[in-house]
Amino acid sequence: MKNFTSVHDVPQIDALVKKALAYKAAPFKDKNLGAGKRIGLLFLNPSMRTRLSTQIAAQNLGMEPIVFNVGQEGWALEFEDEAIMSGSTVEHVKDAAPIMGNYFDILAIRTFPSLKNRDDDYSELYIKQFIKYAGIPVVSLESATLHPLQSLTDIITINECLKASPLPAGKKPKIVLTWAPHVKPLPQCVANSFSQWVNAWGQADFVITHPEDYELDEQFTKGATITHDQNAALKDADFVYVKNWSTFRDYGKIYTNDPEWMLTNEKLAVTNNAKVMHCLPVRRNVELSDEILDGPNSIVIQEASNRVWAAQAVLSEILASL
């Protein structure tokens, strides 16, 4: 594996999941794999789980992680080629990225979309420019359109739950991605990425449910069943992934904040005692009710804890290819 920016960088999802769960069982079994190697963690946006889990994963492999909060600690970066830098940007990625490539063995980057210009955001300019100019492997810690480490974690967690409580032989798990209300417009990254990974995994009956006008980009959802009827979608579900996202077509908007879309135990009653997932952070009693988050169906803590093993599996694959 050279870079990790989407599911398309992964030759075999099941093999990567198996490796992650092996690390969960024995975190330090490859503690010398990254000895003498450094990973630079560049954050253009806030992070908690992604930052901490990736640092821990790198250290478990013997790497030295160095965190740099670009927006707070560094110069404002310019990403457009041939830009006339007479505005607020101070340094071009063309100059910064090669230096990072000399400082580090792996570069990991987190950036969010602007939610103002869809074409700009969906071009993935920021991460592509780092890949173009750094000259070393690049890992996405979330980009303008995708969050692959989160989605790998989600597949790991689903596999872990299925191993603990197997379904009847030959039955695929029914996985539902449901939109939830929020107080502000959020990116489509997690929803896009989860859809992309579940479809690529190909071992589930996958349903996406959301209000009208909240369709995601078809390049990520193609292969899933899509419905505006949340109750119908939830029927017999084995896993329910809850996430808000803003509109894609009329980009970055909130058209509805209907509290009826918040998942509750009453709604969960039509499922197959479904496990409930969320990437966190979560707005309690807006996106998800206390009764769900604090109840027996929630696996959000297990899911978030698995972020370490997802990152460790990815980093080990990249280190093996250096």
CORPEQUI-V757492 format. One line per field, one symbol per residue. psi: psi as a letter, one per 30 degrees, with the letter a starting at -180 (. if undefined). burial: 1 if it has 16 or more other C-alpha atoms within 10 Angstrom, else 0. Layout:
BEGIN
psi->???
burial->???
END
This chain:
BEGIN
psi->keljflfffjejeeeeeeeefeeefifgfhffegkgkkkkjkjfllkdeeeeeeeeeeefggljkkkjjeeffalkkkfkkgkjigbfkekkffeeeeeeffelfkkkkklllfgejeeeeffheeeeeeeefeglkkkkgkafflieeeeeeeeeeeeeeeeeiklkkfkkkjkkjkllllflkllgeeeeeeeeeeeeeggljkkkkllkggklkffffkflkklgjeeeefkgkfkjkkkkllkeeikgljflhjfffkkleeeffflhhkkklkfklkjkgdekleeeeglffkgeeeeeefeeeeeeeeeeeeeff.
burial->1111111001001001101110110010000011001111111100001110111111111111100001000001111000000000000111011101100111111111101001001001011011101111111111111111111111111111000000000000111111111100111111111111111000011111111011111001101101110100111111111111111100111100100011110001011011111110010011111001100011110011111111111111111000
END
